[in-house]
Amino acid sequence: MRTSKITEEFRKLTFGNYITEGKSEKLTKGKEVAFEYTKNFAEIRKRRENSIALLGQVGSGKTHLLCAVSNNLLSKGVQVIYFQYVESISELRSDYKEAHEKVNELKKSEVLFIDDLFKGVDLLTKFERQNLYELINYRYLNHLPTLVSSELNFEGLLKIDEAIGSRIYEMSYGHRYVFSGLELNHRMRK
């Protein structure tokens, strides 16, 4: 748990406290995709398409569900490293000398959880493109499971970087869900 970089708050997120009762069926479907992935992870991880992507609507619980997946895997002794895109890219950029070493650690982790991929990005910098492509491509070529959340759908990911987006698309085949609709934003229900 300590090396996962999952915060104490995120460790509390489970499938049990992702509430779908009385809410849109779209939330139930997303939860089912994440739960089935977790339940069948031992078999899924052996396949080419061994990753999961939860994309779309802000506030729909994508991070919650992928934290539930991560926490479940961690409890079974599977190494998961959490990579919050905006903060982690800034950290890599601020310590340019150690960026290569940090990217290598992420590349080789048993499971990598990339949260909020491309958040606030219209165009990637050369640094972001190079490091993120290196990271995703390594995991793609070595069949390493990756958990991805993004506010973008696949079209949006492909628009920012087709090479990265298409690899994530292929890696998550059979284990992806796109949330759509403002009614799914839990922050808007208060």
Secondary structure, DSSP 8 states (H G I E B T S, - for coil): -GGGT--HHHHT--STTS--TTS-HHHHHHHHHHHHHHHTHHHHTTSSS--EEEEESTTSSHHHHHHHHHHHHHHTT--EEEEEHHHHHHHHHHTHHHHHHHHHHHHHSSEEEEESTTTT-SS--HHHHHHHHHHHHHHHHTT--EEEEESS-HHHHHHH-HHHHHHHHHHTTTSEEEE--GGG-GGGG-
